[in-house]
Amino acid sequence: MSIITGYRRPFPGTQPDYLFPPYASTVKRAPTKPLVRLPHTQTELTGPVFGYGEVKRGDHDLTNQHAGDPIGERIIVSGRVLDENGRPVPHTLVEIWQANSAGRYPHRVDQHDAPTDPNFTGCGRTLTDKQGRYRFVTIKPGEYPWRNHYNAWRPAHIHFSVFGPAFATRLVTQMYFPGDPLLPFDPMFNCVPDERARNRLISALDWETTVPETALGYRFDVILRGPDETPMEKKS
């Protein structure tokens, strides 16, 4: 088993700052003093280890988790998890969660005046294959208001978690959709300083994975390190 020796060092400009005032909650949660790096114990460095037994065969299909079909546009989201040299990262846990087609999460805290969907929970997971590939079948999420500022609306997005081999290696990001007119106005998207890095959060329409008369395909690769790394959410 390989040992994780420390956190990745982000390439300058590719990752969001802890403090970005237009994104209001960062003002409350951003650290005001230098971070204290805690030594990792054996638990953080070597576990947990995920195997095929923990991920069920249909966990990647968010449209087939209930008795009925969810409401909305069916889509295929796929891509690869790669390291800084373009090499695939196999057998790593990828999880997603999202709002339904009306922009509503199935959570008691979400009181957005939009309908819930009893046939859509909005969570899925899968393991990458030997080539680092993953694939999800889901519903295109809707936009929703989020009260960050006056008339604030979040663009349609899907949350991604790439767990890696240990607790200390979990990374979280968001995937957006091409051509979304809300992106220029979203502080969460725009808190990534480098424009080229920001645009790596936008998926690409993918005809190769589009299923005729059934679902559009979108491609979203996750690059873990280096100058082309995917922007990830920082935890303070």
N, C-alpha and C positions, 0 to 999 in steps of 0.2 A: 504494500500500500504506500502510495506517495504521501509525503508529509507537506502540509501547507506551511510555508515559512513566514508569511506575513501578508498584509494587504497589498493589492495591486497599487502601483503608483500611476495616477492618471496623467495622460499627456496634457500639457498646458492648453487651456482654452476649450477642451472638449467636455468638461464636466460643469454642472451648475455650481454657483457659489452657495455657501450656507445662507448668506443674507442677500436677498433680492427684494427690496421694499415693495415693488409693484405686486409681488406675490405675498399677500398680507401675512399669512401664517408664519413665514420665515422670520418676520420681525420678532415674533414671540418665542420661537424655538431655536433660532440661530445661537450658537455659543458665543459668549462675550469674552471668554478667556481661552488661551491656547488649550487644545485638546490634550488629554492625558492618555497615552497609549498603555493599555493594560497588557501584561504578558499573557499569552495564550496558554491554556492548559492542554493536556492531551485530548480532552473532550472536544475543544474547539478545533483542534488541528486534524483530527482523524475521523470525526463522526458528525452526523450519521452517515451510513452508507446505504444507498437506495438500490434495490434490485427489482426485477420484473414482477416479483410477487406483490409488491406494495402498490403498483400502478395497474389498474384493471384495463382490460383490452379496449373497452369503449369509453374510457375517461376523456379521450381527446374530442369526442363528439358531443358538443353542448346542446345539439338539437335533438338528441335521442336519450334524454335522461328522465323523461316523464311519460305519462300515458298518451298525451297529445302532442301535436306539433307546436312549437313556439311561433309567435307572430313576428313577422319582419322579413327582411331580405337575407337569405341564406348566403354565407360567404365561406371561402376556404382561406385560412391563414397558415402559411408555411414558410420555411426558411431553414437556415443553418446556424448553428452556434460554432464560432470560429475563434482561434487565438490570434495573436498579433501577426503571425506569419501566414495566416490563411489556412492553417491546418484545422481539420474538424475536431470538435470536442464531443466524443461519443459518450453515451450512457449517462447523460446529465439530465436532471429533472427540470422540466420547463412547465411552469404553471401560468394560467391566465385567469383574470376575472374582469368583469365588465358590467355595464348597465344593459338593460334590455332595449328593444327597438324604440321605446318611448323615452329613453333616458332615465330610467328608474332602476335603482338597486333594490334587491329583495332584503332590505334591512330596516329595522324599526327606526333608525336615525334618519333615514331618507324619507322626508315628508314632501318631496316634490309633487306638485299637483299633476301627476301623470299616472296612467294605469300601470298596475303590476301585471305580470304574466305568469300564471300558475304553472306553465309548461317551460319556464326558462329560469334556471337558478343562476346562470352566468359565471360558472366556475368550471375549469377543466385542467387536466394535466397529462403529460406524456413524457417519455424518455427519448432522447435523441438516439438515432441509430448509429451504425459504424461510421457513416459519413457526416455525422453531426446534424442530420436533418430531423425536423419536427413537422407536425401537421395537425391543425385543428379545424373542425367544422363548427361553425357558430352562426350567430345572427349579427348583422351590422348594428352596432350600438347607436343610440340616439344622443343628441346633444342635451345638456341640462344646465339650469342656472345654478351658480354656486356661491353667490353673495360675497365674492372677494372684493368687488367694487360695484358701483352702480351699473345695473343691467349687464352683469357679468355672466357669460355662458361658456361652458367648457366645450371644446371641439369633440367630435366623436373620437373615442380612443379605447384601446384595450391595454390593461395593465399586464405586464410580464414579470415573472420571477424566474431567474436562472439560479438554481440552488448550488450546483457544483458539488464537490465531494465532502464538504464540511460546513459547520455553522458559520465560520468566518468568511466563507466565500459566496454567500448569497447576495445576488445583485437584483435590483428592481428597477424597471424602466416602464415607459409607455410607448405604444405604437399608435400613430395617427394615420389618417387617410389622405391620399393625394387630392389636391384641389379644394380642400376644406377652407371656406372663406373666413372661418373663425380663428384660424391659426395666427394671423398677424396681431390679433387682439388678446391672445391668451398668455398671461404672465408665466404660467407653469411651463409652457413650451418655450417661451422667449428668455427664460432665465439661463439657458445655455449660451455662453458668451459667443462662441464661434458659429457663424451662420452655416458653414459646411457641416459641422457636427450636429446642429439643430436639425438640419434636413435629413440626417440619417435616422431620425425618429419617424420619418414619414415612409410608410410602406409604398410599394410599387404595384400597380396593376399587373397581374401575371396571367397571360393567356395560357401558359403551359399547364397551370393547375386549375384553370377555370373549367367547370363542368358544364357542358352545353345544356341550356334550358333548365339549369338547376342552381348553379352558384358561381359568382365571380370569384376569382382567385387573387390574393394579395400576397406579396413576398416581403418578408421582414427578416433580415439577417441580424444576428447579435454578435458583435465583435468585442471580445473581452478586454483587450489591452492594445496599446500602441496608438499611433497618430490617427487611425481610423476607428477607434473604439466607440461603441455606442454610449451615449450619455446615460448615466444611471442616477437614480435618486439617492442623495446623500442622507445618512442617518447621523444625527447629532447626539 
